[in-house]
Amino acid sequence: MAAGNDGANKPEDDDPFGYLYEDGQAAGARPPQGGGYGYPGPAPAQPGVPRTSYNQVRTVGERKYGHQQQAYVPPQQQAPYGQPQAQYAAPETYGAQPQTRPVPPQRGGGSGRGPNTKGLLAGAIAVVAVVVIGIGVALINNSGKEDDKNSQAGGSTPSAASTQVSETPSTEPTAEKTPEELPKQDAATLTLGGAATTETTVKGAEGVGGAYVSGFNAPGASVTWKANMPTAGKYRLTVRYAIPAVDANATLTVNGKPNSLPIGLKNFIHSSDPNLEKNWQTTWAPVDLQKGDNEIKISCEAGNQCNVLLDWLEVTPGQ
């Protein structure tokens, strides 16, 4: 390399602005006199001539801001990174009271996380439980009151159908009436006519002592019954009898009027055994009866097949 001008002899003289820094000034750097480095020097003041420039070069840290000047601290003298520096120290280091911001009080019982939602949920559940219990108690009390009313009235409230029946009873017998409410009579205790007589030879009769009416197979034989009825209406005359496995019939007269049809005494059990003891059975015929006494007569007339034993007669409800 050819020899030449390598700059100033001192490193600080290499920086033309080194005089602006205190370390440069300490090293002997001096600002150029009468301007330099492209900066005009201060013009001499002349009487009556205003200044044309106010730009004056100052050393870094020389300018004052406000009422307090902070001196420039070289990097070599600055505190290490992370430690507080003097110019940035806390206000209390200068004798001022530390400024603190009051912490607003927190509401609720949570650990600084907001309102206590668990407490609110528990309270809501408790309110719902109280309401449900109250409703249950009210229902139980109302049910008890209704039961008391029913017990005082003598039972449950009757339905519309039962009320109607009790208010307007029918003149006809109903199925609710038991056979004991209607008359029944053993044939052996009836008024006998013609060749009719009583016997106890054939077993199976339900009359007192096993008695029944026989000799009914001759014309003119009859049994007459005085039946007392509680109400007038249509009934059935039921007869228990025995036949030698052969159909029979007889004439039925009610209150002096012959029935339109003979009373059938058929082999309803379809027996083929002529043994009378094995052929006891029942039949019925419709009859119109009046309230009070009624004369019911069963007789063997011309044209009837009357080979039959008579056990008892009964009035049963009509259909």
ABEGO torsion letter per residue (X at the ends): XBBBBAEBABAAAABAAAAABAAAAAAGBBBBBGEEGGBBBBBBBBBGBBBABABBBBBBGABBBEABBBBBBBAAABBBBGBBBAAABBAAAAGBBBBBBBBBBBBEABBGAEBBAAAAAAAAAAAAAAAAAAAAAAAAAAAAAAAAAAAAAGEBBBBAAAAAAAABBBABBBAABBAAABBBBBAAABBBBEABBBBAABBGBABBGGBBBBGAABBGBBBBBBBBBABBEBBBBBBBBBBAGBBBBBBBBBGGBBBABBBBBBBAAGBABABAAAABBBBBBBBBBBBEBBBBBBBBBBGBBABBBBABBBBBBBX
